[in-house]
Amino acid sequence: MKRLFSTILLLLGVLPLYAQHINATADLALAEEIMQDMQYERYVWAVGYGSDLTAADNMAMQNLSSIDLSLVTIHTGQTTNEEINREAARTKEVDEMKFVGSAMMFLENVHRIDLSNQINKKDNQKYNYMVLRYVTAEEWGKRYDSMKVKIENYISSAEIFSSVVDRLRCYTWAYALLKHYHGPAIIIDGIAADQLALSRITELLDGIKISVTNIEKVESDKNYPYKLYLDFTYDDEPLSNITFSYFDGSGLIDGETVKDGRSLLMMKKLGETLKISIDCYMEDQARQQDPGIYACIQELRLSGALTGSNKAVDMQPKGVRPQKEVDTNSSKNISKVTQSLRQAEAKYGKTTQVSNPETYSAIMDRIVASFTNKSDDIESLFTPRGWSDYSKIVAEGNPIVARTPQWKFIKLDTLVICRELPLKLKFSASRKSFIEDVVFRINERTKKIESVAYKLGASTESSIMAKDWSEVDRLTLITFLEDYRSAYCLRDIAYIKKVFSDDAYIIVGKVLQKSKKKYNDKTELIESDGRAVYTRYSKKQYVDNLSRSFLSKEFVNVRFEECEVCSGYGAKQGIYAVQVRQIYTSNNYADEGILTLAIDMREEVNPLVRVRVWQQERDVNYTAEQMMERTVSTEGSFSHN
C-alpha cells in the first residue's frame, strides 16, 4: 500500500513536493533541538538575518566564528529587533570589507538550515531571510586543535628563522590566530602564547630603526620635488625585504620595499615627521597560503592592535638639509648602511680589477644620463641580447636612479662586470615598488654590453663570496644566479626553457618533519627521521605552467635569502648545489619557500639546472650538501636519488 501511494504521488508530480515538505519538517525539528542547546553541550550554533539568503548566511557564519565557549550566555533563545538590526549592520560592514568570520576557516562539516519561513513578519519587517549555522561540539573541538597546531608551528618557526621579516611574520600570524583561539591554554616556555607572541612582535618592531640620511630637491619635478634617502636597520645591521607604507604629503602610499637596508621615497612636501607603517601582517602572502589566517590578519590589522608598527621618523634630522644634487658617495652624505655594506664586501677578498676603468665608466655614465636625456640613443652601447635585457628592465616599473652609482669593474674571463646601477621600480597598477641594483656585463674586446641582470642581495652574495673557491668559480656562480633570478623577474620564458636540462628533476615537496636547526648552526638541534613528499614535473609541464602564470603578471619579484652552497668534486667537479629561501612576489600571487638547485656548470657557456626542488619549509634531511650527495654524475649521464 505504501509503495502504491508513492507511485500515485510520483505520477501526479506531487512526490518531490511531498519529500520537500518532509525534509523541511525534519529540518525544523532539528533546528528546534539545536537552538534549545543553550550551553552548547551537543551543538555550537548561531543564526543570521539578511535581506537575502547570502547576507543571512554570512551573518550566521560570522556569529558562529565569534562564539567563545567560555561565555555560554551569548544566545538567549530570543532575538530582539534591536539585536537583529545591530548584528545586520555589523555584518554589512564586514561584507563591505570583503571577509567573513575568520575562525570558521578552521571548521569542517558546518551545516546550514534555512529558517526564513519562521521569521515573525509582525515583529521583524526588515529582514526576510534567517539562517541557522551549526556544528557538533566534537567538530568545534577539532577546530581548536587545528588552530593550536598552526599557532605552535608559527611560533616555533619564528624561533628558528634568522630573518627579521620571517620572524615578524610568524609571530604576527600566530598572534592573529590567538585572538580567535578559545581552546585549552597554549603555554610556551612557561609563558602564555599570546603574551609571548605580542612581546616578540613588540621587540622586533622596536628594533627596526629608520633614518633619513639625505634629501634631494628636484626642482624639475613639480609633483614630487623631494627625494628622501632612507636607511633601515635592525641591531645596526641592514634590513631587507621589509614592506611599508608612508604618507607622502597628500595621501597614503603603500607597497614600498627595502633592499639591503636602503629605500628611496618621493615626497610632495617636507614636514617635521615622516609617518611610516611597517607591514608586519604580510597579507598578500597570507591570502595565497591560508584564507583562514588571511581573515584573522585582516581583523587584527583593522583593530589597530600592533601600534608599534607605526613609526614617526624625523624628516629633517640634524645635519641633513635639502640639496640640489645629492652625491650619496661623498664622505658627508654616505650613510651607515652603505658603510656597513662596503665593509662586508671588503672581506670577500681581492677581485681582478680592470686596467682602464675610465672607458667603462664613460659607458655607464652615459646610461645614467639617458634617464633624464631621453634623446640620447644608447642602443649602440649594447649587443642585441644586452639591449633586450635592458629594455625589459626600463620598460617596466618606471625606473629612476635610487642612489649615486659608485662603479666597480671586475674582470671575469672576457667580460668586465660593472656593479651596479641602483634603480627604484614603481608599478602603478599594483602600487608596488622595489629597489633593485642592476649589473652590466661588458665585452672586454668590443666594449658592448652583452647582458644585464638584477644583482643578488648582499647576504646571498656574501655567502658565495666567503667560500674558499677560486675567484672565477665564485663569480661564475653569482652571475648564473643573477641571470636565473632576473629571468623570473622579467618573465623570460625563453631563458628558463633554455637553462633547464631536458631531463631535469623539477620537484615540489611538502615537508612532513620540519628542521629545528637554526640557520648557520653547526649542529642539529634535534634528531629527526623527517621525510618529505615530492611531486615531480617534467620540464614541459613546468615551463607550460610557468608560461600561463606569467601571462597574468604585471610584475614578478624574486629574492633569495639564507643561502647555502657547496661544490662537487671528482666526477661531480663543476656541479654546484644551492639552497636559498626564495621570496616570490607578484601582483596576484605571493609565497616563500626553500629552493634547492643542482647546477651543472661543466660547460661554462651552457650552464644547466639539473635539479630544482621547492619546499614549503626547510627539510632537515635535504640540505645543499645532501642534494650533492644524492646527485650521481658520470660522463654523459646525470641522475638524482
N, C-alpha and C positions, 0 to 999 in steps of 0.2 A: 504493500500500500504506500509506504514512504517513497519507494523508487517511482511508483506511478505518479504520485503527487509532484515529484521533482520534474518528471518528464513533461507533465502538463504545463508546469510553470515555465520550463525551458521553451516549449512550443509557443507559448503565449508571449515570450520575451520578457517574462517577469522575473526569472531566476536571478539574473545579475542584480536587479534592484533589491530582490529579497536578500541576497547574500550581502549587499552593501548595508542593508538595514541590520542584519545580524552582526556584522563586523562593527558597525557604529555603536550598537548597543553594548557589545563586548568592550570596545574602547572606552565608552563612557563609564562602564562599571569598573574597569581597570583604573581609569583616571580618578574616580572617586576613592578607590582603595589607596592609590598613591598619595593623594592630597590629604588623606587622613593621617598619614605618617608624618606627624609634626616634628618628631625627633630624629628623622632621617635614619631610622633603625634598619629599614629594608631598602628604601629608595632615597635618592637625593634628587630633588626636583625643583623646578621653577616655572612660572608662567610668564607670558609676554603678550602685549597688546599692540595693535597697529592698524593703520588704515588699509593695509593689505597683508597677505599671508607672510610675505618675506619680511616685512618690518616686524610683525608679531614674532616670527621665528627668531629674528636677530635679537630682539629684546629678551626672549626666553633663554637663548644661549648666553647672552651677556649676564643675565641674572644668575644662571646656573654656574657660570665660571667664577662669579663673585662670592659664592657661598663659602662661609667659614663655619666648619662644623663645631667650632668652639662656641658659636653663637646660634643656638638652635631655635631662637625665637624670631628668626628672620621672617618666617611665614606664620601668619595668624589664622590662615584658612579663609580670611575675608580680605578683600582689597577695596579700599575706598576710591571714589573718583579722583580725589586729590593725589593719592598714591599712584594711580594709573597714569594721570597726566604728567606727574613728576617723572615717573620712570620712562614714559614715552618720549618726553623732552630730552632726557638723558640719552636714550637710545638713538634719537635722531642726531644728536651731537656726535655720538660715537660713529654712526654711519657716515656722517659727513667727513670724519677723519679717516674713513676707509679701513677701519678694523673693528672686529667684534671682540668679544672676550678672549683673553689670551690663554688662560688656563685650560679652556675647553680643548685646546690643541693637543693636550696630553690625555684626553679622554677617548676611550673607544666604546663602541656599542651604545651610543647616545640615541635614545628613542624619542619619537615625536607623536603627539596626539593633537589633532585639530579639534579644538573645543569652541570654534566660532559660533556654533548654533546655541551654545549655552550662555552667551552674553545676555545679560538682562538689559534690553534696549531702553527700558524706562529709567534705569539708574545710570546707564552709560550710553549716551547717544553719539559720542565722538568716534569711537573705535568699533569697527565691525568684525575684527578678527582677534582670536585668542588661541594661543598655542601653549601646550604643556610639553616641556622637555624634561627627560628623566634618565637616570642610570641606576643600576643596582648599587647598593652600598659596597658590594665587593669590587665592582668596576671602579667606583670612586676611589677606593683604597689603592688600586693599582695605578691610578693616575698619579698619586703622590709618590709611589715607588719609582715611577718613571722620572718624575721631576727630581727626586732625590739623587738618582744616578747621574743625571745631567749636571746637577749642581756640584756634586762631588768631583766629577770629571773635569769641569771647568776650573775649579779651584786647584786641583792637583796639577792640571796643565799650566796654570798661571805660575805655580811654584817652580816649574821646570824651565819655562821659556826664558831666554836671555833678553829678548827684545822687549823694550818698554811697551811698545804698541801691542804686542801679543798679550802681555801680562794685563795691561789695562783692559783690553777687550774681554779676556776670560773672566776677570773679576767683575766687570760690569754686567756681563751676561749672566753670571751666577747670581749677582745681586738682584737683577731684574726678575729672575725666576723665583728667588726667595721672597720677593714681595707678594707672590701669588701662592706660595707654598704654605700649607696649613697641616702638614703631616707631622710625624714624630720629629722632635728637635734634632737638628744636624749639628753636631759638635766636632770641631776640628782643632786638635792640639789644645783641648780644654776651653776653647772659645766658641761661642755661638757663630754659626756660619755667616749669618747676615752681618754681625758686628765685624767679623774678620774681613769679609769682602769689602765692606764700606771703608774700614780703616786702611786697607791696602790701596783702594782706589784713591782715597784722600792723599796717602803718602806719594803715590805715583804722580798725581796731578800737581801736588805741591812741589815735587822735584823737577817739574818741567819749567825751565826758565826761558823767557823770551825777551829779547832786547833789540831795539832799533839801533843799528850800527852806522848807517849813512842815510842821508836824504838828498835826493837829486831834484832840482827844479827844472821841469821840462816846459819851457816857455812856448814851444810849438804845439803842445797838446792842450787845447782849451778845456777838454772834458776831464782829463786826469793829469793835472800839471805836476803831480808829485810822485816820485818813486821812493818807496821805503824799502831799504835793505834790512832784513831781519836775521838774527841768529836764534836757533832753537837748540837748547842743550838739556841734558839730564845728567846730574852728577858731573857737570863740567865737560861731558862728552857730547859730540854732535848727535842730534836726534834725527832719525829718518822715518819716513813713511807715515808720519802723523798727518791727519787731515783736520782742517779747522775752517771756521767761518769768521768774518770780521765785518765791521761797519765802516764803509768807505767814505762817509761824509754825507751820504744821501740815502743809502739803503744797505741791506744785509747781503753780503757776498759769501756764498758757501762753495765748498768743493776745492779749497786751496790745499796744497800739499807742500811737504818739506822733503828735500833730498840732501843728505849729508850735512844736516844742521842748518841749511840756508833756504830762505824764501824771499820772494820779491812781491810787493804789493803796489798797486796803482791806486792813488788816493785823489779824491776830488778836492779835499781841503785838509789842512792840518789843524788838529785841536790839541788839547792837553794830554788826553789819553787815547790809546787805540784799544777798542774793545774786541777781544779775540775769544772765541769759544772753541775749545778743544773737542774734537769728535771722539768721545770715549765709547759711544754707542755702536758705531760702525754698522749702521742699519742696512746699507747696501749688501754687505756680506751676509748679514743675518737673514735678509729677505730671501736670498738664494739657498741658504743652508737649512733653515728651520723656521717655518711660518710661526710656530708657537713662540719661539724666542723673539722673533721679529715683533710680534704683537706685544709681548711683555716689555720689550725695549721701548716701543712707541709710547706705552703708558708711562714708563719710568721717565722718559725724556720730557713728556708733557707735564709731568708732576713737578719738574724742576728740582728733583731731589739732589742731584750732583752739582751743587753750586760751585764746587772747586774747579769745574771745567771752564769757568768764565774767568778770563784774565784781563786786567786793566794794565796795559803796557804804556810806559812813559813815551809819548810820541816824539818829544824833542828833549832827549836826555842831555845832561850837562856835557858840553864839548861837541855836540852834534848839531850842526846847523845846515839848512838847505844850501846846496852848491849847484852851480850851473852844470858842471860836469863832474861826476864822481869817479875817481880812479880807485877802485877797490883794492888795487895792489900797492898803492902808496903807503909809506910807513905810518902816516897819520890816519889812514882810513881802513887799514887791514883789520879784520875782525878776529876775535879769539878763536872762533870756529875755523876760519881759514888758516890761522897759525897752527891749530891742532892738526888739521888735515895734512898740512905740509910737513909737519914734524913726523907724522906717521909715515908718510910717503918716503921721507929721507931714510927710513930704516929698511927700505926694500933692498938696498944695495945699489951699486952703480949700474947704470944702463948706458948703452952706447949712444953718445951724442953725435949730431951731425957737425960737419966742419964748416958749413956755410948756412947758418940758421937765418941770415938776413933774407935769403932767397925765398925760403918757405914762409917767413913772417910776412913778406910782401904779398904773397898769395892769400894768406889768411886775413890780413888787414883789409884786403880788397873785398873779401866775402863779408866781413863785418860791416864795411861801409855800404854794401849793397842793401842793407836793411833800411837805410834812410835814402840812399841814392838809387831809386828804382830803375833809372835809365841805364845803369851800368850792366852790360851784358856779360855775366860771369860764366856763362855756359862753357866758354872756351877753356876754362880752367880745369874742366872735368873730362874724363872719358865718358862714353855713353852710359856705362853701368853706374859710374860715380854720380853723374848728373841725375840719373833715375832715382838713386838713393836719396840724394839731397833734395830733389824736387818733392818727393813724398813727405819729407820732414817739414819743409817750409810751406807746403800746400795745406797742411793740417795744423790746427791749433793756433793760428795767428801768432807766430813766434816773435818774441822780442828778446834782445840780448839782456841776460839776467845779471851779469857782472862784467867787470872789465876783464877780458881774456888775458891770461898770462901763458903765452905759448911755450910749450915744451915739446921738443922734437927728439924722437927716439928712432934709431936705425934698427930695422928688422929685415935682414936679407936685402932684397932690392927695394924695400919700401921705407919711407920715412913716415912715422906715425906722429901726427900732430894732436896734442892733447892740451886743451879741449875748448870748444866753443860752448859757453853756458847759455842756454835758452830757457825762456818761460813759454810754455804752450798753454793756450786757453781755448777750450772747446765750448762754444756759445750755447749750443742746444742743450747739453747736459750740465753746463756750468761747472765743469771740472777743469782744474789746471794742474800742471806738472812742471817741476824744474828738471831739466834734462841737460846733461853735458854731452856734447856731440864730438865724436872722434873722426878725424880725417886721415886717410892713408894715401900718401902721395908717392908716385913712381919716381925713384931717385934719378932715373935717366931722362924721362920725358917731362918731368915736373908736372904731370897731370894727376888729378885726384882720382884714384881708381875705385875707392869705396868710402862710404860714410856709415857710421853706426852710433847708436846710443852707448855711452860709457857705462860700465858696471858701477854699482855703488861702492863706496870706499871700503866698507867692511868685507865685501866679497872679493874685491881686488886684492886687498891686503892678505887675505887667506891664501891666495895663489902666489903672490909675490914673496911671501915669507917662506915658501918651500925651498928646500936645498936642491933646486934643479938648475939647469943651465938657463941663462937669460933667454935664449931662443925658445926653450920649452915653455917657460912661464908666459912670455909674451904671446906665443902662438896660441896657447890655451885661452888666454884672456881675449885675444882677437876673435877666436871662434865663438866664445860665449857672448861677446858683444854682438856679433852677427846673428847668432841664434836668437837672442833676446829681441833684437831690432826687427827680425823677420816677423815675430808675433805682433810687436807694436805697430808695424806698418802693414800688417795683413799680407805679407809677401808669400803667397801660397806657392809660387814657383820655386823660391829658395827652400822652403820647408820640404817640398816634394823632392828636391834635388839632394838635400842633406841627409834624408833618411835612407838607409840602405833598403833594397827591395825586400830583403828577408828580415827586416828589423823586428825585434821583440818590442811591441808597444803595449804596455800593460797599465791598467788602472786597478789599484789594490785597496782593499779595506782592511785595516789593522784590527786584529782580534785581541791583541795584547800590546798596550802602549808601553813605550820605553819610559822609564823614570830616570834616565841618565840626563844630567844637565849638560847643555851644550859645552863642549871642550873639556868636560870632566875626563880624567884619565882612566877611571874605573867605573864599572857599572854599579849603580846604587842598589839594584835588585837582581836576583837570579830569575830568569824567565824563560819559559818554553813558548813564548809568544809566536803566534802564527798570523799570516795574512792571507786573505782570499783574493785571488787575482782574476781579472778578466782580460783576455788578450785580444787585441785588434790587429788586423792586417794593415799594412801601410796604406792600401787603397781605402779601407774603411776609415782609418784615422784622418787621412787627407780629405776625403769626401765630407766627413762630419765637420772638419775644421773649415772647409770652404763654405759650407752652408751657414756656419756660425758667424764667419766674418762678414757675410752679406748684411747682417742686421746691426753691425757695429759702427757707431760714429767714431769711436776710438778704442784702442786697446792699450793698456799699460801693464807691462810685466816687469816685476822687480825680484831680485834674488837677495836673500839674507842667509845667515848661518851656513856659510859654505864650508864643505869638507871635500878635499880632493886627494886622490892618490894616483900613482902611475904604475903601469905594468912593467914587468921585467922578463927577461928570457924571451919565450915565444910571444909574450904579451907586450914587449917593448914597443912604445908608440901608441899604446892604448891607455886612455885616461878614464877614471871613474869620478864623477862629480855629483855631490848631493847638496841641494840647496833647499831652503824654504822659499817657495815661489808665491809671490803675492800677485794675483791676477785681478785687474780692474777694467771694466768697460762700462759703457752707458747702460747696458741692460743685464749685466752679469758680473758677479764678483766672487772669488773664492781664494783660498790659500791652502797649500798642502806641501808635502815633501816630494820634490822632483829629483830623481836619480837618473843619470845618463851614463852610458858607456860610449865613449867617443873614440873612434878608430882614426888616428892621425898618422898612420904609417905612410900614407900618401899625402904629403903636406898640402898639395894643391887641390886635393879632393877629400877633405875630412868627411866622415860618415858617422851618423848616430846609429849605433848597432842595437842599443837597448834604451828604452825610455820607460821608466816606472814612476807613476804618480800615485801617492797615497795620501789619505786624509790626515794621518798623523805619522810621526816618526816611529818606525818599527825597530824594536830592539835587535832584531835579527837581520836587519837589512841596511847596513851602513855602506859607505863608498868602498871601504876595504872589502866588505863581504860581497859586494857586487863584483869586484875584481876577482875575488876567489872563485865565484860561481861562473865566471866567464872563461870559456875554453877557446883558445885561438891557436890554430895551426895554419900553415901556409895554404891559402886557398879556401879556408873554411873558418866559420865563427859560430859559436853556439853559447847558450846561456842556460844554466841549470836552475 
